[in-house]
Amino acid sequence: MNWPALCLAYAGFASLSLAMERHWSDRFGREAQPGGWRVPFQLAGTGLLAISLWACLAQEGLGIGLVAWLGCLTASGIALVLTLTYWPKAITVTGPLTLLGGLAIAMRLPGL
């Protein structure tokens, strides 16, 4: 299991979800809008997913890395859906924590 890629994919999906009005209002209230935060959250989410892909490819190679990345996307997507469904206010805590955790684990792995 590629834990850095899984954590970074979760953080990327969390960032992309906060760029959507629906999830932003679930977290910050119905009257709140993402406004000027939308584009930075979209760019951060896209960048984190790209870094997640790189982490899988660096550790597993091209053939297995792409399949492992799709598995990481699936697992992190399911975790995020469950978080947004049952505890939407936690997204601003779990997103940054998984980002920091993924980066900390990646720094300790040789070859990344």
C-alpha positions in Angstrom: 0.0 0.0 0.0 1.3 3.4 -1.0 0.4 5.5 2.1 1.8 8.8 0.8 -0.2 8.5 -2.4 -3.4 7.6 -0.4 -3.0 10.5 2.0 -2.2 13.0 -0.8 -5.2 11.8 -2.9 -7.5 12.3 0.1 -6.2 15.8 0.6 -6.6 16.5 -3.1 -10.1 15.3 -3.2 -10.9 17.3 0.0 -9.5 20.4 -1.6 -11.5 19.8 -4.7 -14.7 19.2 -2.7 -14.2 22.5 -0.8 -14.1 24.3 -4.2 -17.8 23.2 -4.7 -20.5 25.4 -3.3 -22.5 22.5 -1.9 -19.6 21.1 0.3 -18.4 24.6 1.2 -21.9 25.5 2.5 -22.1 22.1 4.3 -18.9 23.0 6.2 -19.3 26.8 6.7 -23.1 27.4 6.6 -25.7 27.9 3.9 -25.0 31.6 3.3 -21.3 31.0 2.8 -19.8 30.8 -0.7 -16.3 29.8 -1.7 -15.9 33.0 -3.6 -12.2 33.8 -4.1 -11.1 30.5 -2.6 -12.6 28.4 -5.4 -9.6 28.6 -7.9 -6.9 28.1 -5.2 -8.7 25.0 -3.9 -9.1 23.6 -7.4 -5.4 24.2 -8.2 -4.3 22.7 -4.9 -6.5 19.7 -5.4 -5.3 19.1 -8.9 -1.7 19.5 -7.8 -2.1 17.1 -4.9 -3.6 14.4 -7.2 -0.7 14.9 -9.6 1.8 14.5 -6.7 -0.1 11.4 -5.6 0.3 9.9 -9.1 4.0 10.7 -9.0 4.4 9.0 -5.6 2.8 5.8 -7.0 4.9 5.9 -10.2 8.1 6.5 -8.3 7.5 3.6 -5.9 5.9 1.0 -8.2 6.9 1.9 -11.8 4.6 2.7 -14.7 2.6 -0.5 -15.0 1.8 -1.2 -11.4 2.0 2.4 -10.4 -1.0 3.4 -12.5 -3.1 0.6 -11.1 -2.0 1.4 -7.6 -2.9 5.0 -8.1 -6.4 4.1 -9.2 -6.7 2.0 -6.1 -5.5 4.9 -4.0 -8.1 7.2 -5.7 -10.8 4.7 -5.1 -10.0 4.2 -1.4 -9.5 7.9 -0.7 -12.7 8.8 -2.6 -14.7 6.4 -0.5 -13.2 7.7 2.7 -14.0 11.3 1.6 -17.6 10.5 0.6 -18.2 8.9 4.0 -16.6 11.9 5.8 -18.7 14.4 3.8 -21.9 12.3 4.4 -21.6 11.7 8.1 -19.3 14.5 9.4 -18.9 17.3 6.9 -17.4 19.7 9.4 -14.4 17.4 9.8 -13.2 18.0 6.2 -11.2 21.1 7.2 -9.4 19.0 9.8 -8.9 15.6 8.0 -7.8 17.2 4.7 -4.8 19.1 6.1 -3.9 16.2 8.5 -3.7 13.7 5.7 -1.7 16.1 3.6 0.8 16.5 6.5 0.8 12.8 7.2 1.4 11.9 3.5 4.3 14.3 3.3 5.8 13.1 6.5 5.6 9.4 5.4 7.0 10.3 1.9 10.0 12.0 3.5 10.9 8.8 5.4 10.6 6.5 2.4 13.8 5.9 0.4 13.4 6.5 -3.3 10.7 9.1 -3.1 
